[in-house]
Structure formats: structure tokens, C-alpha cells
């Protein structure tokens, strides 16, 4: 992999972590919605499933 591809991969991982952390925080502030850990993991899994095929091309 080239350096730019590795940089894009690292940035995507950081974005996934930020989005899932934000969703977990929102779920923590409103506990009736969902369990915070489940929301964070679901967001990370969904974004990872969408981004992985793009990065692997």
C-alpha cells in the first residue's frame, strides 16, 4: 500500500472512532434510546462495513 492509502486508512479509522464515540455519548445522555456501548459498536461496524470495500480497491 502506498503512503497516501495508509494515511486515508488512518483518517477513516479516526472518523469511525469519532462518530461511534459521538453516538455512544448521545445514547449515554438519553439512556432510554439504547445502551451506549451497543450504539457505539453498531456505528463502528456499520461504518467499517461501508468503508472497507472502498479502501480495499
C-alpha positions in Angstrom: 0.0 0.0 0.0 1.2 3.5 -0.7 1.7 6.1 1.9 -1.4 8.0 0.8 -3.6 4.9 1.1 -2.3 4.3 4.6 -3.0 7.9 5.5 -6.5 7.6 4.2 -7.0 4.4 6.2 -5.8 6.0 9.4 -8.1 9.0 8.8 -11.1 6.7 8.2 -10.4 4.8 11.4 -10.3 8.1 13.3 -13.6 9.3 11.7 -15.2 5.9 12.6 -14.0 6.2 16.2 -15.2 9.8 16.4 -18.7 9.0 15.0 -19.2 6.0 17.1 -18.0 7.8 20.2 -20.4 10.6 19.5 -23.3 8.3 19.1 -22.3 6.5 22.3 -22.3 9.8 24.1 -25.7 10.7 22.8 -27.1 7.3 23.9 -25.4 7.9 27.3 -27.2 11.2 27.6 -30.5 9.7 26.6 -30.5 6.2 28.1 -34.0 5.4 27.0 -32.8 5.3 23.4 -30.2 2.4 23.6 -27.3 1.0 25.5 -24.3 3.3 24.8 -21.9 0.6 24.1 -24.2 -1.2 21.7 -24.8 2.1 19.8 -21.1 2.8 19.5 -20.2 -0.7 18.4 -23.1 -0.7 15.8 -21.9 2.6 14.4 -18.3 1.4 14.1 -19.4 -1.9 12.5 -21.7 -0.1 10.0 -19.1 2.5 9.0 -16.4 -0.2 8.8 -18.6 -2.3 6.6 -19.2 0.6 4.3 -15.6 1.9 4.2 -13.7 -1.4 4.0 -14.7 -2.3 0.4 -13.7 1.2 -0.7 -10.3 1.1 0.9 -9.5 -2.4 -0.4 -10.0 -1.3 -4.1 
